[in-house]
Amino acid sequence: MKQGLIGINFIYDDGESIFIDNSLFSNLYIANIDGDANEVPYEKLYDSEKLYANFFIVKINHLINELNNMNVLKALSNKKNLAEVELKFPHREVCFQLASDADPFTTSINHYDKSFFEDSDLCVIICPYEIKYKNHLFA
């Protein structure tokens, strides 16, 4: 999925966004799946060009911390309110709204965020379903 991709823009509920160059991530996968893990067609959001995806994974390399002279990965893992990802290509962008159970009136935490660290890299998983072997997704 990275062919021709410049990078990913992470967009959070609070309006903050963080761009990650394609050299700093791997294992990118975006889909819409059912409860049996079968892919189903993307849903176009009402009155929008955005697509809905309920399964998103990406592994962000720890070198992003050195390039930015700060612990970007820790900041990303603490946010827990990733709302959208925008894939940036040379001449277009494709935006996906991600699955979330966050209620803007009570909490901004998305409990579908199952991210974890592996070998100092951040493995981001957004999915409403339980994942039995999530470590295997990044092997």
N, C-alpha and C positions, 0 to 999 in steps of 0.2 A: 504494500500500500504506500510505501515511501517514494516510489518512482515519480520524479517531478515535483515532489512536495518540498516547499521551502521551509516550513515549520508549522507549529501548532500554537494557536493563541488560546490560552486557558482563560475563560471569562467566569468570574465569580458573581454570586448573588449581590454582593455589595458594590458591584461595578468595577472592581479591580480586575486587571487583566495582566497576564504574564505570557510573553512570547518565548517559545523554546525552539531553537534552531534544529533542523533535522539531523545534524551531526551529534546531537546530545540526547537522542532517544532511540529506542528500538521497540520491537514487539507491539507495534501499533495495530489495534484492531477495533473497529466500530461496527456494531450491528444492532439489529432489533431482533430479539429472540423470544420464543414462547417458554412456558414452564418446563418443557422437555428439552430445551437448548437447541431447538430447531430455528433456523433463521426464517424470519418473516419479512415482508417488504417494509421499507422505511415508511413512516407516516409523515406526510407534509403537514406542518402545523397550520392551523386555521389562520387565514389572512397573513401568511408569512412565507418567506422563501426558505425558512429553516426546516430541517428534518428532525424527527424525533428518533433517538437511539437509547435503548435501555441496557446496552452492554458496551462498555468502553474499557479498554486496557491499553496501557503504555508504560514502558520502563524508561525512567529518566536517569541518565548517567550522572554519577556524583561529580564529574568534572565541571558541571554547571556551577557548583559552589566556588571553585577556584577561579573560573572566568568572571564571576561577579563579585569576588572578594567578600562573600557572605554566605550563610547557610540557607540557600534558596530551597533546598529539598526539605529542610525542617519547616520552613515557612509554608511551603506547599502542603505538606502532610498535616499541619496544624489547622489549616483553613476549614476543611470539611464542608465547604459550600460551593463546590464546583457546579456551575449551572449549564455552561455551554463550552463546546470546543469548536474552534474555527480552523479548518485546514487551509493553509495558504499555499496556493500554487502561483506560478509566475503571472498568470493573467486572470485569475479568479480566486474566489474563496468559497468554501462549502461549510456551512454552519450547522451544527447539530446541537439541539437541546437535549440534555441528558436526563435520565430518570432521577427523580428526587422525591423524598417524602418530607422535605423541609416545609414547615408551615411559616410563612413570612410574619405571621402575627404572634407566634409563640417561640419559635426557634429557627435559627438559620443553619442548623446541622443537618446534613444529608446522611441518614443512617444507611443508605445504599453504598456509601463510600467504604470500601473494604481494603484500602491501600495499606501497604506494609513495606518495610525496608528489607532488601536482600543484597548482601555484599556491598553495602554503602550506597546502592542505587535505590531510588524510590519506584516501587511497582504500584501504579495507580489502577484501581479497579472500581468501576461504578456499575452496579448491577443490583436489581431488586431481588434476585434469587440467591439462595445459598450456593456457594461454590465449594465442593468437597475437597478438591486438590488444587487450590489457587496457586500454589508454588509451581505447579507443572505448567501453568500458562506462560511462564517466563523462562522456561528451560531452553 
